[in-house]
């Protein structure tokens, strides 16, 4: 009896977009892939796309997701994403290109990513001050989607990626 | 048990389409049947603990 093809062999892991990876890995559960794609689309409508792009790229830097780092989201480019800002993203806390809004949001993102249970009231209040209450709620929901997509991709890549195939 | 102040102002919410899409996705994930329900529940509870989620 022939065995089923190994998952992920049809994916160019180093260059495939995260959307493609999710679609292929969830090919047998297309409704789950479609619902994650829908949540991702809504995230870009709910938050300023330039701010969310900085968040997506900072997460990619911290998690080591090269494919995400190489991409630019069209909505962010269309809204005026500044590549000089992207170049300074690793030094957002000191670079003059980043204002109070971006700093509060990126500090929140980093705490969320590294140890979400240790998020302080002050971390949340800082984002609330610059985005408002609804903005904090939208930002947190969008951040959840962005983070989970990248973690999912990286976990699959570790398990099924080319360098691990036998 | 410690109590914590509410971090979102009363009534603050993410846009309805984003909340709905997130809810539908998470519900679909929990309904997947490839992993047995005990393991799924252990993972869910571990995540709730990690995220400090009392609900």
Backbone of each chain as ProteinMPNN parsed JSONL, in Angstrom:
{"seq_chain_A": "XXXXXXXXXXXXXXXXXXXXXXXXXXXXXXXXXXXXXXXXXXXXXXXXXXXXXXXXXXXXXXXXXXXXXXXXXXXXXXXXXXXXXXXXXXXXXXXXXXXXXXXXXXXXXXXXXXXXXXXXXXXXXXXXXXXXXXXXXXXXXXXXXXXXXXXXXXXXXXXXXXXXXX", "coords_chain_A": {"N_chain_A": [[0.858, -1.2, 0.0], [0.607, 2.186, -0.91], [2.221, 4.897, 0.742], [0.964, 7.966, 2.164], [1.785, 11.115, 0.614], [4.47, 13.003, 2.022], [3.74, 15.679, 4.163], [4.058, 19.055, 3.144], [6.009, 18.848, 1.185], [5.572, 20.058, -1.198], [6.102, 22.69, -0.875], [7.983, 25.63, -1.213], [9.917, 26.383, 1.111], [11.652, 28.453, 1.908], [10.918, 30.658, 0.455], [8.181, 30.798, 0.054], [5.08, 32.474, 0.574], [3.52, 33.25, 3.729], [0.79, 32.948, 3.609], [0.507, 31.132, 1.488], [1.832, 28.904, 2.582], [0.132, 28.286, 4.737], [-2.271, 27.714, 3.393], [-1.509, 25.419, 1.913], [-0.623, 23.621, 3.88], [-2.906, 23.289, 5.31], [-4.546, 22.049, 3.531], [-6.275, 19.9, 3.667], [-8.116, 20.813, 5.404], [-9.739, 23.044, 4.479], [-11.571, 24.969, 5.342], [-10.648, 25.929, 7.754], [-8.269, 27.168, 7.045], [-9.344, 29.156, 5.405], [-10.811, 30.631, 7.247], [-8.827, 31.644, 8.901], [-7.505, 33.209, 7.028], [-9.523, 35.051, 6.532], [-9.691, 36.34, 9.014], [-7.187, 37.497, 9.041], [-7.37, 39.29, 6.878], [-9.339, 41.019, 7.92], [-7.943, 42.085, 10.057], [-6.186, 43.867, 8.842], [-7.922, 45.778, 8.011], [-8.785, 46.844, 10.343], [-6.813, 48.165, 11.721], [-4.447, 50.852, 11.43], [-2.691, 50.443, 8.502], [0.048, 50.956, 8.078], [1.139, 51.094, 10.642], [0.503, 48.501, 11.473], [2.022, 47.031, 9.707], [4.607, 47.63, 10.55], [4.515, 46.355, 12.985], [4.099, 43.683, 12.134], [6.519, 43.22, 10.792], [8.352, 43.599, 12.866], [7.704, 41.516, 14.562], [8.408, 39.415, 12.851], [11.168, 39.83, 12.761], [11.888, 39.279, 15.42], [11.038, 36.66, 15.776], [12.452, 35.431, 13.834], [11.629, 35.07, 11.159], [12.242, 34.835, 8.045], [10.96, 34.875, 5.527], [8.647, 36.379, 5.964], [9.832, 38.782, 6.59], [10.864, 39.57, 4.185], [8.726, 40.336, 2.702], [6.285, 42.841, 1.706], [3.335, 44.317, 2.777], [0.706, 45.066, 0.625], [-1.338, 46.934, 1.354], [-0.097, 48.482, 3.297], [2.053, 49.592, 1.94], [0.669, 51.074, 0.088], [-0.452, 52.905, 1.803], [1.645, 54.473, 2.45], [4.005, 53.438, 3.634], [7.182, 53.834, 5.075], [10.32, 53.06, 4.026], [12.682, 53.752, 5.242], [12.001, 53.875, 7.868], [11.448, 51.214, 8.319], [14.02, 50.219, 8.077], [15.101, 51.186, 10.403], [13.818, 49.775, 12.327], [14.651, 47.875, 14.245], [15.799, 49.457, 16.113], [13.784, 50.94, 17.289], [13.178, 52.112, 19.754], [14.916, 54.154, 20.209], [15.332, 55.482, 17.82], [14.799, 58.5, 16.018], [12.863, 58.43, 14.093], [10.613, 57.208, 15.002], [7.606, 57.832, 16.671], [5.662, 58.675, 19.647], [3.374, 57.129, 19.437], [4.031, 54.884, 17.795], [6.081, 53.844, 19.382], [4.832, 53.158, 21.813], [3.129, 51.169, 20.892], [4.901, 49.27, 19.759], [6.392, 48.539, 21.992], [4.42, 47.265, 23.44], [3.861, 45.149, 21.706], [6.298, 43.721, 21.812], [6.401, 42.914, 24.491], [4.137, 41.341, 24.568], [4.862, 39.333, 22.783], [7.097, 38.13, 23.97], [6.52, 37.549, 26.692], [3.546, 37.249, 27.45], [1.896, 36.991, 29.668], [3.033, 38.583, 31.531], [2.43, 41.117, 30.877], [1.902, 44.493, 31.666], [-0.36, 46.757, 33.431], [0.412, 49.291, 32.759], [1.652, 48.963, 30.277], [-0.537, 48.359, 28.637], [-2.091, 50.633, 29.099], [-0.531, 52.603, 27.933], [-0.806, 52.099, 25.203], [-3.532, 52.436, 24.983], [-3.687, 55.155, 25.502], [-2.655, 56.271, 23.155], [-4.089, 55.121, 21.055], [-6.692, 54.914, 21.859], [-9.565, 53.341, 23.506], [-11.122, 51.531, 21.912], [-9.287, 51.29, 19.913], [-7.145, 50.008, 21.207], [-8.332, 47.535, 21.704], [-8.812, 46.65, 19.06], [-6.205, 46.669, 18.071], [-4.976, 44.725, 19.672], [-6.385, 42.405, 18.946], [-5.734, 42.257, 16.231], [-2.976, 41.986, 16.429], [-2.805, 39.489, 17.635], [-3.647, 37.801, 15.535], [-1.671, 38.29, 13.579], [0.652, 37.461, 14.937], [0.071, 34.731, 15.483], [-0.158, 33.568, 12.945], [2.491, 33.75, 12.009], [3.896, 32.252, 13.93], [2.735, 29.774, 13.583], [3.49, 29.186, 10.939], [6.303, 29.07, 11.262], [6.569, 26.973, 13.084], [5.591, 24.809, 11.58], [7.487, 24.923, 9.55], [9.813, 24.201, 10.898], [9.23, 21.557, 11.45], [8.459, 20.352, 9.017], [10.017, 21.473, 7.014], [12.463, 21.89, 4.29], [15.123, 21.382, 5.153], [14.748, 19.565, 7.09], [13.674, 17.366, 5.999], [13.675, 13.864, 5.256]], "CA_chain_A": [[0.0, 0.0, 0.0], [1.441, 3.393, -0.983], [1.996, 5.812, 1.863], [0.554, 9.306, 1.751], [2.953, 11.981, 0.457], [4.81, 13.744, 3.219], [3.228, 17.05, 4.173], [5.001, 20.154, 2.982], [7.029, 18.639, 0.141], [5.259, 20.929, -2.341], [6.263, 24.089, -0.453], [9.34, 26.199, -1.225], [9.817, 26.969, 2.452], [12.407, 29.684, 2.134], [10.379, 31.803, -0.282], [6.708, 30.812, -0.016], [4.421, 33.397, 1.504], [2.857, 32.566, 4.845], [-0.541, 32.574, 3.132], [0.652, 29.892, 0.696], [2.17, 27.819, 3.512], [-1.073, 27.924, 5.496], [-3.203, 27.072, 2.451], [-1.055, 24.061, 1.54], [-0.559, 22.743, 5.058], [-4.284, 23.031, 5.747], [-5.31, 21.69, 2.323], [-7.346, 18.96, 4.01], [-9.055, 21.536, 6.281], [-9.748, 24.365, 3.827], [-12.381, 25.973, 6.048], [-9.821, 26.54, 8.809], [-7.368, 28.089, 6.348], [-10.137, 30.294, 4.92], [-11.189, 31.477, 8.381], [-7.636, 32.393, 9.317], [-7.293, 34.239, 5.995], [-10.537, 36.101, 6.74], [-9.288, 37.105, 10.2], [-6.016, 38.294, 8.638], [-7.885, 40.411, 6.073], [-10.032, 41.969, 8.798], [-6.939, 42.779, 10.879], [-5.631, 44.993, 8.07], [-8.95, 46.83, 7.918], [-9.105, 47.341, 11.683], [-5.686, 48.931, 12.281], [-3.659, 51.596, 10.447], [-1.842, 49.415, 7.884], [1.485, 51.244, 8.245], [1.467, 50.661, 12.005], [0.421, 47.035, 11.551], [3.165, 46.49, 8.963], [5.773, 47.719, 11.443], [4.301, 45.275, 13.964], [4.333, 42.391, 11.463], [7.952, 43.079, 10.517], [9.071, 43.459, 14.148], [7.472, 40.128, 14.989], [9.236, 38.564, 11.984], [12.563, 39.972, 13.22], [12.1, 38.637, 16.726], [10.838, 35.212, 15.648], [13.367, 34.913, 12.819], [10.831, 34.609, 10.022], [12.85, 35.547, 6.916], [10.006, 35.065, 4.434], [7.78, 37.514, 6.32], [10.649, 40.0, 6.553], [11.123, 39.93, 2.788], [7.482, 40.796, 2.066], [5.629, 44.081, 2.125], [1.888, 44.205, 2.601], [0.284, 46.139, -0.296], [-2.118, 47.994, 2.025], [0.835, 49.358, 4.014], [2.809, 50.338, 0.922], [-0.286, 52.041, -0.444], [-0.726, 53.932, 2.819], [2.834, 55.316, 2.621], [5.067, 52.827, 4.455], [8.49, 54.452, 4.857], [11.363, 52.02, 4.164], [13.701, 54.221, 6.2], [11.476, 53.468, 9.176], [11.648, 49.756, 8.395], [15.458, 50.015, 8.318], [15.393, 51.55, 11.804], [12.825, 49.119, 13.196], [15.28, 47.186, 15.383], [16.156, 50.473, 17.121], [12.605, 51.807, 17.398], [13.06, 52.819, 21.044], [15.798, 55.335, 20.217], [15.349, 56.166, 16.525], [13.88, 59.647, 15.951], [11.798, 58.186, 13.103], [9.45, 56.634, 15.68], [6.97, 58.727, 17.627], [5.082, 58.073, 20.86], [2.377, 56.123, 19.033], [4.725, 53.658, 17.369], [6.859, 53.289, 20.508], [3.912, 52.49, 22.751], [2.606, 49.945, 20.255], [5.973, 48.278, 19.598], [6.713, 48.018, 23.335], [3.32, 46.328, 23.738], [4.087, 43.964, 20.853], [7.447, 42.938, 22.29], [6.019, 42.27, 25.749], [3.157, 40.31, 24.168], [5.556, 38.242, 22.103], [8.101, 37.488, 24.826], [5.9, 37.013, 27.913], [2.266, 37.972, 27.459], [1.29, 36.974, 30.999], [3.655, 39.632, 32.341], [1.994, 42.428, 30.378], [1.473, 45.32, 32.803], [-1.414, 47.747, 33.176], [1.045, 50.453, 32.113], [1.852, 48.636, 28.851], [-1.839, 48.5, 27.971], [-2.533, 52.034, 29.191], [0.246, 53.408, 26.97], [-1.435, 51.932, 23.884], [-4.866, 53.061, 25.097], [-3.489, 56.61, 25.42], [-2.383, 56.718, 21.777], [-5.064, 54.58, 20.08], [-8.045, 54.884, 22.428], [-10.003, 52.034, 24.001], [-11.445, 50.664, 20.772], [-8.031, 51.058, 19.199], [-6.392, 48.982, 21.94], [-9.005, 46.251, 21.455], [-8.552, 46.264, 17.669], [-4.77, 46.41, 17.926], [-4.67, 43.44, 20.323], [-6.946, 41.318, 18.126], [-4.93, 42.178, 15.002], [-1.672, 41.456, 16.843], [-2.984, 38.043, 17.856], [-3.699, 37.133, 14.23], [-0.349, 38.417, 12.938], [1.598, 36.624, 15.672], [-0.229, 33.306, 15.365], [0.189, 33.128, 11.577], [3.94, 33.562, 11.88], [4.323, 31.13, 14.788], [2.248, 28.562, 12.922], [4.38, 28.963, 9.789], [7.638, 28.684, 11.727], [6.491, 25.633, 13.695], [5.506, 23.848, 10.463], [8.764, 24.945, 8.828], [10.759, 23.409, 11.688], [8.879, 20.133, 11.402], [8.314, 19.817, 7.657], [10.844, 22.209, 6.06], [13.397, 21.117, 3.469], [16.336, 20.939, 5.847], [14.405, 18.509, 8.035], [13.127, 16.222, 5.274], [14.605, 12.744, 5.14]], "C_chain_A": [[0.893, 1.249, 0.0], [1.145, 4.296, 0.199], [1.63, 7.193, 1.316], [1.796, 10.172, 1.583], [3.194, 12.785, 1.733], [4.304, 15.178, 3.086], [4.355, 18.043, 3.912], [6.027, 19.98, 1.879], [6.777, 19.537, -1.066], [5.46, 22.408, -1.998], [7.732, 24.492, -0.553], [9.449, 27.018, 0.06], [10.539, 28.295, 2.604], [11.77, 30.893, 1.456], [8.847, 31.874, -0.288], [6.137, 31.806, 0.995], [3.75, 32.591, 2.611], [1.446, 32.134, 4.438], [-0.505, 31.274, 2.351], [0.946, 28.709, 1.616], [0.91, 27.346, 4.248], [-2.07, 27.195, 4.604], [-2.808, 25.624, 2.165], [-1.067, 23.131, 2.742], [-1.964, 22.4, 5.557], [-5.163, 22.633, 4.551], [-6.455, 20.73, 2.643], [-8.386, 19.595, 4.936], [-9.234, 22.946, 5.708], [-10.563, 25.42, 4.578], [-11.583, 26.66, 7.144], [-8.864, 27.551, 8.179], [-8.132, 29.34, 5.901], [-10.515, 31.22, 6.074], [-10.003, 32.267, 8.92], [-7.339, 33.506, 8.312], [-8.285, 35.394, 6.176], [-10.171, 36.968, 7.938], [-8.108, 38.016, 9.861], [-6.464, 39.511, 7.816], [-8.547, 41.466, 6.953], [-9.047, 42.742, 9.671], [-6.405, 44.01, 10.146], [-6.64, 46.107, 7.886], [-9.147, 47.524, 9.259], [-8.031, 48.261, 12.262], [-4.99, 49.667, 11.139], [-2.629, 50.644, 9.82], [-0.34, 49.686, 8.006], [1.935, 50.787, 9.635], [1.486, 49.131, 12.088], [1.571, 46.382, 10.78], [4.439, 46.545, 9.809], [5.697, 46.609, 12.496], [4.635, 43.921, 13.334], [5.834, 42.161, 11.232], [8.754, 42.92, 11.809], [8.888, 42.038, 14.696], [8.349, 39.18, 14.163], [10.704, 38.632, 12.389], [12.793, 39.153, 14.481], [11.927, 37.121, 16.649], [11.79, 34.592, 14.625], [12.641, 34.35, 11.612], [11.25, 35.386, 8.764], [11.848, 35.824, 5.794], [9.07, 36.241, 4.726], [8.553, 38.828, 6.235], [10.847, 40.493, 5.122], [9.892, 40.52, 2.107], [7.092, 42.184, 2.537], [4.15, 43.928, 1.829], [1.394, 45.365, 1.729], [-0.488, 47.265, 0.398], [-1.189, 48.976, 2.739], [1.638, 50.207, 3.032], [1.911, 51.439, 0.356], [-0.577, 53.177, 0.522], [0.522, 54.737, 3.155], [3.896, 54.749, 3.541], [6.425, 53.417, 4.068], [9.582, 53.406, 5.094], [12.477, 52.462, 5.104], [13.286, 53.844, 7.617], [11.678, 51.964, 9.386], [13.113, 49.465, 8.707], [15.819, 50.273, 9.777], [14.558, 50.749, 12.802], [13.454, 48.432, 14.413], [15.651, 48.181, 16.483], [15.014, 51.464, 17.324], [12.58, 52.626, 18.698], [13.936, 54.065, 21.092], [15.778, 56.115, 18.901], [14.352, 57.327, 16.511], [12.763, 59.466, 14.922], [10.507, 57.687, 13.761], [8.914, 57.605, 16.724], [6.375, 57.945, 18.792], [4.109, 56.949, 20.511], [3.058, 54.81, 18.675], [5.473, 53.023, 18.546], [5.957, 52.558, 21.495], [3.443, 51.157, 22.17], [3.691, 48.883, 20.121], [6.424, 47.716, 20.947], [5.673, 46.971, 23.741], [3.505, 45.018, 22.966], [5.213, 43.101, 21.426], [7.115, 42.23, 23.601], [5.056, 41.108, 25.477], [3.877, 39.069, 23.634], [6.437, 37.446, 23.067], [7.455, 36.859, 26.059], [4.57, 37.732, 28.138], [1.636, 38.012, 28.856], [1.88, 38.045, 31.911], [3.359, 41.034, 31.804], [1.49, 43.245, 31.565], [0.31, 46.236, 32.405], [-0.828, 48.944, 32.419], [1.293, 50.196, 30.623], [0.558, 48.864, 28.077], [-2.303, 49.951, 27.98], [-1.8, 52.907, 28.178], [-0.351, 53.299, 25.571], [-2.812, 52.589, 23.879], [-4.754, 54.586, 24.946], [-3.321, 57.08, 23.972], [-3.411, 56.229, 20.757], [-6.501, 54.668, 20.569], [-8.43, 53.464, 22.825], [-10.339, 51.071, 22.877], [-10.182, 50.318, 19.983], [-7.184, 49.993, 19.872], [-7.006, 47.601, 21.69], [-8.711, 45.754, 20.04], [-7.089, 45.878, 17.473], [-4.416, 45.039, 18.517], [-5.185, 42.271, 19.484], [-6.125, 41.14, 16.847], [-3.55, 41.576, 15.311], [-1.738, 39.945, 17.048], [-2.944, 37.275, 16.524], [-2.317, 37.135, 13.564], [0.657, 37.472, 13.602], [1.338, 35.14, 15.413], [0.08, 32.773, 13.968], [1.684, 32.833, 11.475], [4.434, 32.397, 12.737], [3.913, 29.796, 14.151], [3.172, 28.198, 11.755], [5.732, 28.425, 10.248], [7.63, 27.29, 12.357], [6.435, 24.57, 12.601], [6.839, 23.755, 9.739], [9.818, 24.119, 9.567], [10.502, 21.918, 11.52], [8.965, 19.574, 9.982], [9.234, 20.469, 6.632], [11.909, 21.36, 5.404], [14.556, 20.544, 4.273], [16.065, 19.811, 6.851], [13.832, 17.273, 7.332], [14.157, 15.105, 5.208], [14.173, 11.869, 3.968]], "O_chain_A": [[1.818, 1.358, 0.805], [-0.004, 4.452, 0.613], [1.94, 7.537, 0.176], [2.767, 9.998, 2.319], [2.258, 13.188, 2.424], [4.428, 15.802, 2.032], [5.47, 17.878, 4.407], [6.841, 20.876, 1.654], [7.681, 19.752, -1.874], [5.032, 23.281, -2.752], [8.614, 23.796, -0.049], [9.111, 28.201, 0.083], [10.088, 29.168, 3.346], [12.048, 32.031, 1.836], [8.284, 32.921, -0.608], [6.641, 31.954, 2.108], [3.453, 31.408, 2.447], [0.964, 31.085, 4.865], [-1.37, 30.415, 2.52], [0.372, 27.633, 1.446], [0.662, 26.146, 4.361], [-2.647, 26.183, 5.003], [-3.647, 24.723, 2.172], [-1.479, 21.977, 2.631], [-2.178, 21.345, 6.155], [-6.374, 22.854, 4.563], [-7.485, 20.744, 1.97], [-9.418, 18.987, 5.22], [-8.918, 23.931, 6.375], [-10.289, 26.615, 4.47], [-11.808, 27.834, 7.437], [-8.67, 28.648, 8.705], [-7.619, 30.454, 6.009], [-10.541, 32.44, 5.914], [-10.15, 33.413, 9.342], [-6.967, 34.614, 8.698], [-7.935, 36.56, 5.996], [-10.32, 38.189, 7.891], [-8.034, 39.153, 10.326], [-5.99, 40.625, 8.038], [-8.34, 42.663, 6.757], [-9.278, 43.908, 9.992], [-6.198, 45.062, 10.751], [-6.267, 47.253, 7.633], [-9.62, 48.659, 9.312], [-8.298, 49.04, 13.178], [-4.945, 49.171, 10.013], [-1.786, 50.097, 10.531], [0.456, 48.749, 8.036], [2.988, 50.167, 9.781], [2.379, 48.545, 12.7], [2.04, 45.307, 11.154], [5.249, 45.618, 9.785], [6.711, 46.004, 12.845], [5.359, 43.116, 13.92], [6.348, 41.064, 11.446], [9.737, 42.179, 11.836], [9.826, 41.444, 15.228], [8.958, 38.258, 14.706], [11.406, 37.621, 12.368], [13.779, 38.423, 14.589], [12.593, 36.382, 17.374], [11.919, 33.37, 14.555], [12.992, 33.285, 11.103], [10.696, 36.441, 8.456], [11.885, 36.891, 5.18], [8.741, 37.01, 3.823], [7.999, 39.859, 5.854], [10.981, 41.694, 4.884], [10.006, 41.138, 1.049], [7.5, 42.643, 3.603], [3.765, 43.463, 0.757], [1.637, 46.526, 2.057], [-0.304, 48.434, 0.058], [-1.469, 50.174, 2.778], [1.872, 51.393, 3.266], [2.339, 52.579, 0.172], [-0.911, 54.286, 0.102], [0.484, 55.591, 4.04], [4.626, 55.512, 4.173], [6.771, 53.49, 2.889], [9.756, 52.924, 6.213], [13.147, 51.62, 5.703], [14.128, 53.532, 8.459], [12.028, 51.511, 10.476], [13.418, 48.577, 9.503], [16.732, 49.65, 10.319], [14.596, 51.026, 14.001], [12.857, 48.409, 15.489], [15.799, 47.801, 17.645], [15.235, 52.661, 17.507], [12.016, 53.72, 18.727], [13.719, 54.94, 21.93], [16.166, 57.283, 18.87], [13.206, 57.173, 16.933], [11.821, 60.258, 14.884], [9.437, 57.738, 13.154], [9.661, 58.129, 17.55], [6.553, 56.732, 18.91], [4.036, 55.94, 21.213], [2.699, 53.752, 19.193], [5.492, 51.8, 18.683], [6.286, 51.465, 21.956], [3.373, 50.149, 22.873], [3.423, 47.703, 20.349], [6.797, 46.546, 21.037], [6.007, 45.931, 24.31], [3.327, 43.928, 23.51], [5.079, 41.88, 21.51], [7.502, 41.079, 23.801], [5.158, 40.04, 26.081], [3.552, 37.932, 23.978], [6.507, 36.22, 22.978], [7.812, 35.742, 26.433], [4.482, 38.689, 28.907], [0.924, 38.96, 29.188], [1.297, 38.376, 32.944], [3.97, 42.014, 32.233], [0.726, 42.735, 32.384], [0.038, 46.457, 31.225], [-1.481, 49.53, 31.556], [1.161, 51.105, 29.804], [0.553, 49.477, 27.009], [-2.843, 50.442, 26.989], [-2.38, 53.843, 27.628], [-0.399, 54.285, 24.835], [-3.209, 53.217, 22.897], [-5.616, 55.223, 24.341], [-3.789, 58.158, 23.608], [-3.586, 56.851, 19.709], [-7.433, 54.515, 19.779], [-7.718, 52.507, 22.523], [-9.893, 49.923, 22.885], [-10.034, 49.213, 19.462], [-6.572, 49.165, 19.197], [-6.288, 46.621, 21.489], [-8.398, 44.579, 19.842], [-6.774, 44.895, 16.802], [-3.645, 44.285, 17.923], [-4.495, 41.263, 19.331], [-5.852, 40.015, 16.429], [-3.03, 40.762, 14.548], [-0.818, 39.219, 16.67], [-2.291, 36.238, 16.411], [-1.859, 36.112, 13.054], [1.412, 36.774, 12.925], [2.27, 34.378, 15.156], [0.534, 31.637, 13.829], [2.092, 31.808, 10.93], [5.302, 31.638, 12.307], [4.664, 28.822, 14.185], [3.58, 27.046, 11.609], [6.243, 27.45, 9.697], [8.574, 26.52, 12.182], [7.133, 23.558, 12.671], [7.279, 22.67, 9.359], [10.619, 23.422, 8.942], [11.435, 21.118, 11.456], [9.472, 18.473, 9.766], [9.232, 20.054, 5.473], [12.232, 20.268, 5.871], [14.93, 19.383, 4.108], [16.984, 19.191, 7.386], [13.54, 16.264, 7.973], [15.358, 15.358, 5.117], [14.816, 10.859, 3.682]]}, "seq_chain_B": "XXXXXXXXXXXXXXXXXXXXXXXXXXXXXXXXXXXXXXXXXXXXXXXXXXXXXXX", "coords_chain_B": {"N_chain_B": [[-6.339, 34.672, 45.663], [-5.548, 36.994, 43.153], [-6.8, 40.24, 42.25], [-7.418, 42.157, 39.336], [-7.207, 45.284, 37.682], [-9.499, 46.382, 35.158], [-8.35, 46.491, 31.863], [-9.149, 47.36, 29.36], [-11.114, 50.122, 28.489], [-14.494, 50.501, 29.687], [-16.881, 49.149, 27.531], [-15.271, 49.334, 25.304], [-14.249, 47.931, 22.252], [-13.066, 45.64, 19.701], [-13.412, 45.989, 16.108], [-16.465, 44.635, 14.882], [-16.434, 42.776, 12.592], [-13.792, 41.784, 12.694], [-13.64, 40.632, 15.25], [-15.605, 38.663, 14.89], [-14.525, 37.105, 12.813], [-12.196, 36.176, 14.037], [-13.308, 34.671, 16.122], [-14.692, 32.695, 14.683], [-12.625, 31.376, 13.414], [-11.129, 30.384, 15.621], [-13.023, 28.716, 16.769], [-13.313, 26.824, 14.755], [-10.794, 25.658, 14.78], [-10.734, 24.433, 17.301], [-12.643, 22.542, 16.858], [-11.449, 20.707, 15.178], [-10.625, 17.328, 14.454], [-8.384, 15.707, 14.451], [-6.681, 15.549, 16.58], [-6.922, 14.073, 19.764], [-9.663, 14.653, 22.11], [-8.894, 14.989, 24.807], [-6.167, 15.646, 24.782], [-6.377, 17.986, 23.265], [-7.843, 19.564, 25.068], [-6.029, 19.75, 27.194], [-4.005, 21.217, 25.982], [-5.427, 23.555, 25.446], [-5.983, 24.456, 28.066], [-3.402, 24.8, 29.024], [-2.538, 26.871, 27.392], [-4.338, 28.839, 28.213], [-3.468, 29.199, 30.811], [-0.868, 30.128, 30.342], [-1.417, 32.489, 29.039], [-2.637, 33.827, 31.029], [-5.408, 33.728, 31.295], [-8.403, 33.922, 32.731], [-10.94, 33.147, 32.008]], "CA_chain_B": [[-6.484, 35.038, 44.249], [-5.378, 38.437, 42.985], [-7.725, 40.884, 41.319], [-6.698, 43.07, 38.461], [-8.075, 46.302, 37.09], [-9.84, 46.201, 33.749], [-7.409, 47.254, 31.044], [-9.899, 48.014, 28.294], [-12.206, 50.941, 29.018], [-15.809, 49.884, 29.563], [-17.527, 49.325, 26.222], [-14.317, 49.32, 24.191], [-14.282, 46.654, 21.535], [-12.513, 45.606, 18.344], [-14.497, 45.987, 15.115], [-17.255, 43.387, 14.876], [-15.985, 41.756, 11.62], [-12.54, 41.166, 13.147], [-14.0, 39.734, 16.358], [-16.355, 37.52, 14.361], [-13.603, 36.252, 12.051], [-11.329, 35.508, 15.021], [-14.117, 33.671, 16.824], [-14.994, 31.575, 13.774], [-11.376, 30.632, 13.209], [-10.782, 29.643, 16.838], [-14.012, 27.642, 16.931], [-12.998, 25.777, 13.767], [-9.579, 24.963, 15.242], [-11.094, 23.571, 18.431], [-13.482, 21.439, 16.345], [-10.673, 19.735, 14.399], [-10.724, 16.043, 15.148], [-7.174, 14.892, 14.304], [-6.075, 15.392, 17.904], [-7.98, 13.604, 20.659], [-10.206, 15.766, 22.901], [-8.173, 15.191, 26.085], [-4.948, 16.412, 24.453], [-6.824, 19.322, 22.872], [-8.222, 20.311, 26.266], [-4.801, 20.049, 27.941], [-3.338, 22.32, 25.279], [-6.234, 24.763, 25.658], [-5.79, 24.919, 29.44], [-2.013, 25.277, 29.138], [-2.508, 28.187, 26.746], [-5.066, 29.772, 29.083], [-2.578, 29.497, 31.942], [0.247, 30.936, 29.834], [-1.934, 33.815, 28.696], [-3.251, 34.413, 32.216], [-6.806, 33.919, 30.904], [-9.252, 33.324, 33.753], [-12.241, 32.705, 31.507]], "C_chain_B": [[-6.356, 36.564, 44.112], [-6.448, 38.982, 42.043], [-6.928, 41.907, 40.509], [-7.676, 44.063, 37.864], [-8.33, 45.969, 35.626], [-8.895, 47.066, 32.913], [-8.079, 47.952, 29.867], [-10.963, 48.887, 28.933], [-13.549, 50.254, 28.785], [-16.412, 50.181, 28.181], [-16.58, 49.29, 25.048], [-14.316, 47.942, 23.538], [-13.59, 46.778, 20.179], [-13.674, 45.621, 17.356], [-15.173, 44.61, 15.041], [-16.751, 42.359, 13.834], [-14.699, 41.054, 12.048], [-12.831, 40.199, 14.292], [-14.696, 38.478, 15.85], [-15.425, 36.554, 13.629], [-12.675, 35.489, 12.996], [-12.082, 34.383, 15.728], [-14.395, 32.453, 15.967], [-13.754, 30.719, 13.541], [-11.046, 29.781, 14.442], [-11.757, 28.494, 17.079], [-13.704, 26.495, 15.977], [-11.772, 24.978, 14.204], [-9.934, 23.983, 16.359], [-11.919, 22.367, 17.953], [-12.71, 20.432, 15.497], [-10.584, 18.432, 15.19], [-9.474, 15.174, 15.051], [-6.49, 14.643, 15.652], [-7.196, 15.024, 18.878], [-8.416, 14.723, 21.611], [-9.469, 16.01, 24.223], [-6.908, 16.024, 25.821], [-5.32, 17.843, 24.073], [-7.15, 20.168, 24.105], [-6.992, 20.67, 27.103], [-4.054, 21.219, 27.309], [-4.085, 23.626, 25.535], [-5.993, 25.336, 27.053], [-4.366, 25.452, 29.658], [-1.893, 26.671, 28.534], [-3.207, 29.228, 27.618], [-4.191, 30.174, 30.266], [-1.453, 30.428, 31.484], [-0.205, 32.37, 29.567], [-2.66, 34.481, 29.858], [-4.733, 34.692, 31.962], [-7.726, 33.181, 31.871], [-10.569, 32.783, 33.229], [-12.108, 31.375, 30.803]], "O_chain_B": [[-6.977, 37.319, 44.86], [-6.936, 38.279, 41.157], [-5.91, 42.434, 40.955], [-8.825, 43.728, 37.578], [-7.499, 45.363, 34.95], [-8.673, 48.236, 33.227], [-7.63, 49.011, 29.429], [-11.657, 48.431, 29.843], [-13.722, 49.519, 27.813], [-16.439, 51.328, 27.736], [-17.025, 49.222, 23.902], [-14.377, 46.918, 24.22], [-13.53, 47.856, 19.587], [-14.803, 45.301, 17.727], [-14.517, 43.571, 15.128], [-16.65, 41.177, 14.162], [-14.531, 39.861, 11.795], [-12.327, 39.077, 14.304], [-14.418, 37.371, 16.311], [-15.521, 35.339, 13.8], [-12.4, 34.307, 12.788], [-11.556, 33.284, 15.908], [-14.345, 31.32, 16.445], [-13.833, 29.492, 13.48], [-10.723, 28.6, 14.317], [-11.36, 27.424, 17.539], [-13.821, 25.327, 16.348], [-11.721, 23.762, 14.019], [-9.481, 22.838, 16.355], [-11.891, 21.304, 18.573], [-13.264, 19.396, 15.129], [-10.483, 18.431, 16.417], [-9.481, 14.032, 15.51], [-5.804, 13.637, 15.831], [-8.286, 15.594, 18.823], [-7.64, 15.636, 21.891], [-9.433, 17.143, 24.701], [-6.62, 16.979, 26.543], [-4.669, 18.796, 24.5], [-6.78, 21.34, 24.179], [-6.917, 21.767, 27.657], [-3.539, 22.093, 28.005], [-3.478, 24.663, 25.805], [-5.82, 26.544, 27.214], [-4.16, 26.426, 30.382], [-1.23, 27.545, 29.093], [-2.734, 30.356, 27.75], [-4.173, 31.335, 30.673], [-1.13, 31.402, 32.165], [0.521, 33.328, 29.83], [-3.229, 35.561, 29.704], [-5.256, 35.736, 32.351], [-7.815, 31.954, 31.833], [-11.25, 32.035, 33.93], [-13.099, 30.836, 30.31]]}, "name": "protein", "num_of_chains": 2, "seq": "XXXXXXXXXXXXXXXXXXXXXXXXXXXXXXXXXXXXXXXXXXXXXXXXXXXXXXXXXXXXXXXXXXXXXXXXXXXXXXXXXXXXXXXXXXXXXXXXXXXXXXXXXXXXXXXXXXXXXXXXXXXXXXXXXXXXXXXXXXXXXXXXXXXXXXXXXXXXXXXXXXXXXXXXXXXXXXXXXXXXXXXXXXXXXXXXXXXXXXXXXXXXXXXXXXXXXXXXXXXXX"}
